[in-house]
Structures are given as structure tokens and as C-alpha cells.
Amino acid sequence: MDKMKLKDTIELMISDDYKERFKSEYYQTKIRYKKLHKIIIKSQAGTLDFELSCPLEILEKQACYMGNYLKTLEIRAEIEKIEL
């Protein structure tokens, strides 16, 4: 999962199996969350190599919601016995 890229989720995303599509949704969200988190950390540390186009607070709020969504997906995966 750590080296997975969005393009690696395509086969899962187009599967007829809802569990495979669920995994795709989870992996895509996690990939995006990790990238956003990295931007937030670099911005807070003053090492971001570009200027943000929106306030950092908005990105932090987005990351919070994404984190909560990932947690919800993980709980559902546990209930439905979906291996992530």
C-alpha cells in the first residue's frame, strides 16, 4: 500500500465486486490523504516549495474529514471482513 499510486487502483475501481471497489475507494482516499498531510506538514515547517492557493486551515479541515472518513471505511471493512 505504501508504494501504491492512484493508477494502481484502476482495476479495483472497475471491478464488478463491491469489495474490490470498496478497496479502491479506501486506497484512493488514503493516497490523497497522505499527500495532503505531507503538504500540511511542509507548510507548517516552512519547507513547502510552493505557495498555497488557499488557507492552510482549509487544508487542515479537509485532512481531518478525510481522516475521519478513512476511519469509517476501516471500521466498515472490519465489520464486512474486507481485507485492506
ChimeraX commands (.cxc) that place a marker at each C-alpha (Angstrom):
marker #1 position 0.00,0.00,0.00 radius 0.5
marker #1 position 2.80,2.45,0.80 radius 0.5
marker #1 position 4.09,2.45,-2.78 radius 0.5
marker #1 position 0.63,2.29,-4.38 radius 0.5
marker #1 position -0.30,5.09,-6.75 radius 0.5
marker #1 position -3.77,6.14,-7.90 radius 0.5
marker #1 position -3.26,4.41,-11.25 radius 0.5
marker #1 position -2.71,1.14,-9.36 radius 0.5
marker #1 position -6.32,1.25,-8.15 radius 0.5
marker #1 position -7.96,1.28,-11.59 radius 0.5
marker #1 position -8.58,-2.48,-11.81 radius 0.5
marker #1 position -10.18,-2.46,-8.37 radius 0.5
marker #1 position -12.27,0.59,-9.23 radius 0.5
marker #1 position -13.86,-1.01,-12.30 radius 0.5
marker #1 position -14.46,-4.42,-10.73 radius 0.5
marker #1 position -17.94,-5.92,-10.55 radius 0.5
marker #1 position -17.17,-6.96,-6.96 radius 0.5
marker #1 position -18.25,-4.28,-4.47 radius 0.5
marker #1 position -15.48,-5.31,-2.09 radius 0.5
marker #1 position -12.87,-4.59,-4.74 radius 0.5
marker #1 position -14.47,-1.20,-5.46 radius 0.5
marker #1 position -14.55,-0.53,-1.72 radius 0.5
marker #1 position -10.80,-1.25,-1.53 radius 0.5
marker #1 position -10.21,1.14,-4.44 radius 0.5
marker #1 position -12.14,3.90,-2.68 radius 0.5
marker #1 position -10.17,3.32,0.51 radius 0.5
marker #1 position -6.78,3.22,-1.22 radius 0.5
marker #1 position -7.51,6.31,-3.31 radius 0.5
marker #1 position -8.61,8.27,-0.26 radius 0.5
marker #1 position -5.58,7.12,1.73 radius 0.5
marker #1 position -3.17,8.07,-1.08 radius 0.5
marker #1 position -4.73,11.53,-1.34 radius 0.5
marker #1 position -4.78,11.95,2.45 radius 0.5
marker #1 position -1.08,11.12,2.74 radius 0.5
marker #1 position -0.17,13.64,0.03 radius 0.5
marker #1 position -2.30,16.34,1.66 radius 0.5
marker #1 position -0.82,15.55,5.07 radius 0.5
marker #1 position 2.69,15.92,3.65 radius 0.5
marker #1 position 1.81,19.34,2.22 radius 0.5
marker #1 position 0.38,20.46,5.57 radius 0.5
marker #1 position 3.50,19.33,7.45 radius 0.5
marker #1 position 5.84,21.04,4.98 radius 0.5
marker #1 position 3.78,24.22,5.12 radius 0.5
marker #1 position 3.85,24.26,8.91 radius 0.5
marker #1 position 7.60,23.59,8.89 radius 0.5
marker #1 position 8.20,26.34,6.34 radius 0.5
marker #1 position 9.73,23.93,3.82 radius 0.5
marker #1 position 6.96,23.85,1.22 radius 0.5
marker #1 position 8.43,24.71,-2.18 radius 0.5
marker #1 position 5.32,26.42,-3.49 radius 0.5
marker #1 position 2.74,28.90,-2.23 radius 0.5
marker #1 position -0.62,27.52,-1.12 radius 0.5
marker #1 position -3.57,28.82,-3.11 radius 0.5
marker #1 position -5.95,28.52,-0.15 radius 0.5
marker #1 position -5.59,29.00,3.59 radius 0.5
marker #1 position -3.77,26.25,5.48 radius 0.5
marker #1 position -6.76,26.00,7.83 radius 0.5
marker #1 position -8.94,24.78,4.94 radius 0.5
marker #1 position -6.43,22.06,4.07 radius 0.5
marker #1 position -6.24,21.03,7.73 radius 0.5
marker #1 position -10.03,20.79,7.89 radius 0.5
marker #1 position -10.07,18.72,4.71 radius 0.5
marker #1 position -7.41,16.38,6.14 radius 0.5
marker #1 position -9.45,16.00,9.32 radius 0.5
marker #1 position -12.55,15.00,7.39 radius 0.5
marker #1 position -10.54,12.64,5.20 radius 0.5
marker #1 position -9.00,11.04,8.29 radius 0.5
marker #1 position -12.44,10.51,9.81 radius 0.5
marker #1 position -13.69,9.05,6.53 radius 0.5
marker #1 position -10.75,6.64,6.39 radius 0.5
marker #1 position -11.50,5.55,9.95 radius 0.5
marker #1 position -15.13,4.94,8.99 radius 0.5
marker #1 position -14.08,2.89,5.97 radius 0.5
marker #1 position -11.69,0.87,8.16 radius 0.5
marker #1 position -14.46,0.11,10.66 radius 0.5
marker #1 position -16.79,-0.93,7.86 radius 0.5
marker #1 position -14.05,-3.11,6.34 radius 0.5
marker #1 position -13.60,-4.82,9.69 radius 0.5
marker #1 position -17.34,-5.44,10.02 radius 0.5
marker #1 position -17.69,-6.70,6.44 radius 0.5
marker #1 position -14.44,-8.71,6.60 radius 0.5
marker #1 position -12.81,-6.78,3.75 radius 0.5
marker #1 position -9.03,-7.15,3.83 radius 0.5
marker #1 position -7.42,-3.73,3.22 radius 0.5
marker link #1:1,2 radius 0.2
marker link #1:2,3 radius 0.2
marker link #1:3,4 radius 0.2
marker link #1:4,5 radius 0.2
marker link #1:5,6 radius 0.2
marker link #1:6,7 radius 0.2
marker link #1:7,8 radius 0.2
marker link #1:8,9 radius 0.2
marker link #1:9,10 radius 0.2
marker link #1:10,11 radius 0.2
marker link #1:11,12 radius 0.2
marker link #1:12,13 radius 0.2
marker link #1:13,14 radius 0.2
marker link #1:14,15 radius 0.2
marker link #1:15,16 radius 0.2
marker link #1:16,17 radius 0.2
marker link #1:17,18 radius 0.2
marker link #1:18,19 radius 0.2
marker link #1:19,20 radius 0.2
marker link #1:20,21 radius 0.2
marker link #1:21,22 radius 0.2
marker link #1:22,23 radius 0.2
marker link #1:23,24 radius 0.2
marker link #1:24,25 radius 0.2
marker link #1:25,26 radius 0.2
marker link #1:26,27 radius 0.2
marker link #1:27,28 radius 0.2
marker link #1:28,29 radius 0.2
marker link #1:29,30 radius 0.2
marker link #1:30,31 radius 0.2
marker link #1:31,32 radius 0.2
marker link #1:32,33 radius 0.2
marker link #1:33,34 radius 0.2
marker link #1:34,35 radius 0.2
marker link #1:35,36 radius 0.2
marker link #1:36,37 radius 0.2
marker link #1:37,38 radius 0.2
marker link #1:38,39 radius 0.2
marker link #1:39,40 radius 0.2
marker link #1:40,41 radius 0.2
marker link #1:41,42 radius 0.2
marker link #1:42,43 radius 0.2
marker link #1:43,44 radius 0.2
marker link #1:44,45 radius 0.2
marker link #1:45,46 radius 0.2
marker link #1:46,47 radius 0.2
marker link #1:47,48 radius 0.2
marker link #1:48,49 radius 0.2
marker link #1:49,50 radius 0.2
marker link #1:50,51 radius 0.2
marker link #1:51,52 radius 0.2
marker link #1:52,53 radius 0.2
marker link #1:53,54 radius 0.2
marker link #1:54,55 radius 0.2
marker link #1:55,56 radius 0.2
marker link #1:56,57 radius 0.2
marker link #1:57,58 radius 0.2
marker link #1:58,59 radius 0.2
marker link #1:59,60 radius 0.2
marker link #1:60,61 radius 0.2
marker link #1:61,62 radius 0.2
marker link #1:62,63 radius 0.2
marker link #1:63,64 radius 0.2
marker link #1:64,65 radius 0.2
marker link #1:65,66 radius 0.2
marker link #1:66,67 radius 0.2
marker link #1:67,68 radius 0.2
marker link #1:68,69 radius 0.2
marker link #1:69,70 radius 0.2
marker link #1:70,71 radius 0.2
marker link #1:71,72 radius 0.2
marker link #1:72,73 radius 0.2
marker link #1:73,74 radius 0.2
marker link #1:74,75 radius 0.2
marker link #1:75,76 radius 0.2
marker link #1:76,77 radius 0.2
marker link #1:77,78 radius 0.2
marker link #1:78,79 radius 0.2
marker link #1:79,80 radius 0.2
marker link #1:80,81 radius 0.2
marker link #1:81,82 radius 0.2
marker link #1:82,83 radius 0.2
marker link #1:83,84 radius 0.2
view
